[in-house]
Structures are given as structure tokens and as C-alpha cells.
Amino acid sequence: MLEAAERIFVSLTGYTGFDRDLSEEILTVVLKCVSAEQQEGCVGQLEAFADASRGRLEDLYGKYGSGGKFADESRCYLTHQPESLVVCERLDTVPMWLAAVWNTELDAELTLERFTNHWRYGLGPS
């Protein structure tokens, strides 16, 4: 899954300066929001999501990603990370499940909240 996310992320952003260890840590948590039935096809599902959401993803990374007008990695590092694709897909598919797992497993509740606002509403820095 990480390899697919990295490939798609780089194709959308051109950015390769992400933290792979952080990606693995976050994906371990986020993938707990993928049901057993969905696990086999999750790479294909991510690719289909990226294709269908290409414009939104380009807008997200163009505004908040590396080099974007509102880029601030210290306030929302997910826009600089490839696992953000999986987070976006899960936000669109199972937002409450993602929030529950995230808030239990990661000590970064505000990070998910800021990223969710960027993804859903395109809000500037908060």
C-alpha cells in the first residue's frame, strides 16, 4: 500500500522529501480502518480513488503541500506525506471509523482535524 501511495503522491506532487518512517507509522494506524473484505483490493481502491479525485488532490497539494501557498509542514505534515492519499480515501469512505482509530492510536488529533478541514473545505491555515 505504501509503495502505491508513494507512486501516486509523487506523480501528483513531484515531491520526494517525505519521511518514510512516519508514513509506515501512520499507515499502520490508518489501515486498521480497512475491513477484512476490502483488504485484498485496497491498492486498486486507492488507485481508483486517486483517479476519481485527481482534481481535488491536486488542489489540496497545490495549496498545502510542499511549495504550496499555505504550506506549513509544522501545522499539517500530512500534506507532505504520501499516506495522506490513504487518509483522504478513508475520510471519504469511513470518516468516523478513521477518527476513532486515529484518536486512539496516534497522539495527533489536531493534525487529523486540520487535514480533514483542508481536504473537505479547502480552508487556509487554522
Order of alpha helices (4+ residues) and beta strands (2+ residues): alpha-alpha-alpha-alpha-alpha-alpha-alpha-alpha
